[in-house]
Amino acid sequence: MLQDINSKKEFSSILKENSSQSDSNNLIVLDFFDDCTHCSEMNHKLNEISEKYDSISLLSKDRDIKFYKVNIEDDKSLANEYSISSIPTTLFFKKGKLIDKVVGPEPNEIKQVIEDNDLI
């Protein structure tokens, strides 16, 4: 499920928890968006992707993937921290560290990053 992030502090807490699980193979996917058409389409696609991976995560206890989204109009500080200059932009984190980035409405690239990180 694609979950809303409402503040930089909230996301920092999620990353901290993820980084403390050093033996895990968890992945965090964070989508930056606003109310543009491309972003709305991307949010719909990301929601579909997240539902697919939610069911896979249920079958594997050592692998988990969490999907989040943040509206840059609500909190620009998180977008500034990661130098987001174009939306939609999707970031990928593992063990609390940024590992990849997809710029634009590219659901196939997002799936590829997930597959490349051995989460299928």
URPE-V299167 format. One record per run of one state. SS is the DSSP state (alpha for helix, beta for strand, coil for the rest). FROM is the first residue (numbers start at 0). LEN is the number of residues. If there is no record, write none. Layout:
# URPE-V299167
((SS FROM LEN) (SS FROM LEN))
This chain:
# URPE-V299167
((coil 0 1) (beta 1 3) (coil 4 3) (alpha 7 12) (coil 19 7) (beta 26 7) (coil 33 3) (alpha 36 23) (coil 59 5) (beta 64 7) (coil 71 4) (alpha 75 6) (coil 81 7) (beta 88 6) (coil 94 2) (beta 96 7) (coil 103 3) (alpha 106 10) (coil 116 4))
